[in-house]
Amino acid sequence: MFQHHLLLIYRNFKRYKSSFLINLLGLTAGLCCALMIYLWVMDEMHMDKFHAHNDQLYQVMENEITATGINTRDATAGLLGESLAKDMPEVEAAVTTSPTYWLKESKVNTGNNPGLKAAGKFVGPDFLKIFSYPLLAGNATQMLTGKNNIAISEGLAKKLFHSTDVVGKEMIWSNAELKGERHVLITGVFKDMPANSSDRFDFLIPLEVLLKESNYTQWSNLGPNTFLLLKKGTDPRSFSAKIEDFMAKKGHPYRRLFIRPASDAYLYGKYENGVLTGGRIDYVKLFSLIAVFILVIACINFMNLSTAKAARRMKEVGIKKVMGASRKSLIFQYMSESVMLTLLSLFLALLCLELFLPQFNSITDKNLTLHFDLQMVGVLLLITLFTGLFAGSYPALYLSGFNPAAALKGKLGNTMAELWTRKGLVVFQFTLSVILIVSVFVIYKQIEFVQTQNPGYKKDNVMYFETEGRLKDNIGSFLTELRKVPGVVKAAGMDRDFLGDLSTTTGDFNWEGRNQKDVIKFQKGRISADMVETLGMKMASGRSFSGQYGADSSKVLVNEAAIKVMGLKNPVGKIFGIWGKDYQIAGVIKDFNYESMHQEVKPMFFTFANKDLTRVMIKIKAGSEKETISGILDFYKKFNPGFMLDYKFLDQDFQDQYVAERRVAVLSRYFSALAVIISCLGLFGLATFTAERRLKEIGIRKVLGASEASLIMILSKDFTKPVIAAILIALPISYIMTQYWLNTFAYRIELQLWYFVAAGLLALLISWLTVGIQAIKAASVNPIQCLKAD
């Protein structure tokens, strides 16, 4: 019986080649897309979940209640981990670490080579106890103690020493944030980070080095991250509630603690007013939904084409029923046909996946591979069965339900229910397609907006590099001489990364009319003279720091957002007390976006500095970049011998803030195009069968004098109505979805009517083109041949 079914499936595929190819192409494209997204989603969902104690590993977070709302952060007091481990019996172990970005631009060498850039972390002694980074050499309990010890990765060991047998050897590391070079002893080597680790670092430094050289031993200062290993059986919600007021006991009632699973940081990193609102998980949900959309569209093609050609198979059904075939056996036959086609599509989809996966990896910055392990085989079988059964369900029930007498007489009519079902499926297909088209329009316009919108400073032709060596202690004289290099328009120094790395403080601030009960959060930075001019910022009032005024150590610059929250009128000349010292407001800088446009501009201030600056920023004359950079390199080599200038450009950093959005834009274009193509394949197939069934009608109309143009209109209008209905349904849905996505940006475009009109017209034109090709072909057939048709 099974062989008989296989033979029938083969004969049906061979007999109806056009519908077979359309279904095969649609299902192959849908499955390839779904598998590609599945690999990406699984990689995202498994990020940071490789630690042996993952279920017990939590990160301590803070909700700070300020005058402008609740600010959520992962920065905590440096003493918090040790204190929680001591006071809370539920804590098995605690570790304090620095964020990796603090030491991301460190320089390491062995004294015999020029060195290279590496990222590091300050970590507590229990770091390797709660995190699973396997050791190749060293003692996990001792290697991260002592201020002169260091543990390095397998990759860094090979780069520096060409071997991993390096325990006991000496190396040198330095960082722009810290003074001087550090000679340290290698006490351990750990394996390189696994691919599913979001935290990438090359070396580990004992936390005591940081604590001895900073003010993180005070409860009022925050910056490090705190991780806890809770004892088995501990209820995280109860523990979170227990530590909520822990900071109040330390004199900080406005800072409320809570915990989250450590592995959630990657996917769930967005908080608004103290409430978790999403993060990268939004993109995981988005692309999962797109995968389902495309698979459903491909399945609908199969349903529509199978039911549309039902008239061709009704005699087969009638004979089988007369011969005693049950409806169950017929359903099984047609389901088998669907599953077999899906299996064939799966095979082709896997070939396509291997072909397109490198390009997909390039877009997503992943290293995804197709491994046929037990889980993957199970997923493939599950997707295949789901797709095959879903696609074949309606045709199987429809075909098996024919009345045998009517089927044998060939009197199978299209009932209104069947017609509406088929049109309803077309409507559903194009509804999904139009939603994707609108989404592409909106995403493209928003990305264009954030990349071209004036951020409040001029990012073009701004070169920067970190200070090190002799430059670190002589930045004033360096800047003076640097400004003399031909092509250098302006040059200045600052103590932080410019984009997204300005330090945050809620310290002791005072000004005229200050409400002491309000907790107000400021971003802060230290800059030299001419920084405002170097970055092309605009002054709303007052003046910037400038060499002609001498040392402005008693002055401060604030932005408009700061003035707004401070409630000052005519602020220039007013006193702004910071940490017990009075500063005079020299000027107000117009608001500029030093973070991405996902964030609103926050209150900030700059104090003046001419030493201990970690970054040099240079405005280069447009058109002279090559010559100017060459001159800067020559000057740097003379001023700072023994150090190689490693420079970058600010506009690239600006673009890097929107990498995720650009990836979404590119992938959305591909996926929406694929959805439209699959929908049009189905529409083309339906138009073909419709034209075949109406050949006699076409012949009679042509004999009676109907023009080809009128025939094309008659054949096309039946497909125009469901597409228009799909557009009308899709537009309000797409408005809600795109508005939700735009709300993740503090600065965003306004949705324009033409986005939706253009998407609808595009879908309509594509459908007309698809149906029109077949309609033109049918209308041009000789009327004699039409009248002879069966």
Secondary structure, 3 states (H helix, E strand, C coil): CHHHHHHHHHHHHHHCHHHHHHHHHHHHHHHHHHHHHHHHHHHHHCCCCCCCCHHHEEEEEEEEEECCEEEEECCCECCHHHHHHHHCCCEEEEEEECCHHHEEEEEEECCCCCCEEEEEEEECCCHHHHCCCCEEEECCCCCCCCCCEEEEEHHHHHHHHCCCCCCCCEEEEECCCCCCCEEEEEEEEECCCCCCCCCCCCEEEEHHHHHHCCCCCCCCCECCEEEEEECCCCCHHHHHHHCCCCHHHHCCCCEEEEEEEHHHHCCCCEEECCEEEECCHHHHHHHHHHHHHHHHHHHHHHHHHHHHCHHHHHHHHHHHHHCCCCHHHHHHHHHHHHHHHHHHHHHHHHHHHHHHHHHHHHHHCCCCCCCCCHHHHHHHHHHHHHHHHHHHHHHHHHHHCCCHHHHHHCCCCCCHHHHHHHHHHHHHHHHHHHHHHHHHHHHHHHHHHHHHCCCCCCCCCEEEEECCCHHHHCHHHHHHHHCCCCCEEEEEEECCCCCCCCEEECCCEECCCCCCCCCCCEEEEEECCCHHHHCCCCEEEECCCCHHHCCCCCEEEEEHHHHHHHCCCCCCCCEEEECCEEEEEEEEECCCCCCCCCCCCCCEEEEECCCCCCEEEEEECCCCHHHHHHHHHHHHHHHCCCCCCCCEEHHHHHHHCCHHHHHHHHHHHHHHHHHHHHHHHHHHHHHHHHHHHCHHHHHHHHHCCCCHHHHHHHHHHHHHHHHHHHHHHHHHHHHHHHHHHHCCCCCCCCCCHHHHHHHHHHHHHHHHHHHHHHHHHHHCCCHHHHHHCC
